[in-house]
């Protein structure tokens, strides 16, 4: 079944992508949740017109995302956490804490834009996260977790 996504869905696609999914997934989940519509001829024509009108705005947004990415590459973020004597963190460091630390440096990021390979960080050390600033601009961001 061909569908047009109405919003970004992780591991599936971005908004306005035309993708093929299994019939049950499309009919029983994506369409009722208003995440997608069936990709018939009229929907494709509407999509083409919307994409044409949005192309200029997208170029501007991508340019801004590239500027932010360039600034982020030069930033050092150190997150302090309470630890035991062996270096284990009490609790964990996750995307929420990382987003707050980056925002303190003068950026405006949401936690949804950040993904860390490890589900949660439980030890002191250096780590890498992926930050998605635009659907075509994804950077690797290094940060360090230290003992407070």
C-alpha positions in Angstrom: 0.0 0.0 0.0 1.4 3.4 -1.0 0.9 6.2 1.5 1.9 9.8 2.0 3.3 10.6 5.4 1.7 13.7 7.1 4.4 13.9 9.8 7.9 12.7 10.5 7.9 9.1 11.8 11.2 7.7 13.1 12.5 4.7 11.2 9.8 5.1 8.6 10.2 8.5 6.8 9.8 12.2 6.8 6.8 14.4 6.2 5.5 14.3 2.6 7.4 11.1 1.7 5.6 8.6 -0.4 6.4 5.2 1.0 5.1 1.6 0.7 3.9 -0.1 3.9 2.0 -3.3 4.6 -1.8 -2.9 4.2 -2.6 -3.6 7.8 -0.1 -1.1 9.2 -1.4 1.6 6.9 -5.1 1.0 7.2 -5.2 0.1 10.9 -2.6 2.4 12.4 -1.1 5.2 10.2 -4.3 6.4 8.6 -6.6 6.4 11.7 -3.9 8.2 13.7 -3.8 10.8 11.0 -0.1 10.2 10.4 -0.7 9.3 6.7 -3.1 9.3 3.8 -3.5 6.9 0.9 -1.4 8.0 -2.1 -4.0 8.2 -4.8 -3.7 10.5 -7.9 -5.5 13.5 -6.3 -3.4 13.3 -3.1 -0.2 13.1 -5.2 -1.2 16.2 -7.2 -1.9 18.1 -3.9 1.5 16.9 -2.5 3.3 18.0 -5.6 1.8 21.5 -5.4 2.7 21.7 -1.6 6.2 20.6 -2.2 6.7 23.2 -5.0 5.5 26.0 -2.7 7.6 24.8 0.2 10.9 24.3 -1.7 12.1 27.9 -1.1 11.3 27.8 2.6 13.1 24.5 3.0 16.3 25.9 1.4 16.3 28.7 3.9 15.7 26.3 6.8 18.5 24.0 5.7 20.9 26.9 5.4 20.0 28.0 9.0 20.5 24.4 10.2 23.9 24.2 8.5 25.0 27.4 10.3 23.8 26.0 13.7 25.6 22.7 13.0 28.8 24.6 12.3 28.5 26.5 15.6 27.6 23.3 17.5 30.7 21.4 16.2 33.0 23.9 18.1 31.1 23.7 21.4 32.3 21.6 24.3 29.5 20.3 26.6 30.4 18.8 30.0 27.6 17.3 32.1 28.2 16.9 35.8 26.6 13.9 37.5 26.8 12.5 41.0 28.8 9.3 41.0 30.0 6.5 43.2 33.7 5.9 43.8 33.8 3.4 40.9 32.6 6.0 38.4 29.0 4.8 38.1 26.4 7.5 37.9 23.5 7.6 40.3 20.6 7.7 37.9 21.5 8.3 34.2 22.2 10.9 31.6 19.6 11.0 28.8 18.6 13.2 26.0 16.6 15.6 28.3 19.7 16.4 30.3 21.9 16.7 27.2 19.3 19.1 25.6 19.3 21.3 28.7 23.1 21.4 28.8 23.2 22.4 25.1 20.5 25.0 25.5 22.5 26.6 28.3 25.2 27.3 25.7 22.7 29.5 23.8 21.0 27.0 21.4 17.4 26.0 21.1 17.2 22.3 20.8 14.4 19.9 21.8 15.2 16.5 23.2 13.5 14.9 20.2 16.2 16.2 18.0 18.9 14.3 19.9 19.5 10.6 19.9 22.1 8.7 21.9 23.2 5.2 20.8 23.1 4.0 24.4 19.6 4.1 25.9 21.0 5.9 29.0 24.5 6.7 30.1 25.4 5.3 33.4 29.2 5.8 33.6 31.6 8.7 33.4 33.3 9.3 30.1 33.1 10.7 26.6 30.1 9.9 24.4 28.7 10.8 21.0 25.1 11.8 20.2 23.4 12.5 16.9 21.6 15.8 16.6 19.0 16.2 13.8 18.7 19.9 12.9 17.0 19.3 9.6 16.0 16.2 7.7 19.2 16.5 5.7 21.4 17.9 8.4 22.5 15.4 11.1 25.6 15.9 13.1 27.6 13.9 15.5 28.0 15.8 18.7 30.6 14.8 21.3 30.0 15.5 25.0 31.6 14.4 28.3 30.1 13.2 31.5 32.2 14.0 34.6 31.9 13.6 38.4 30.4 16.7 40.2 
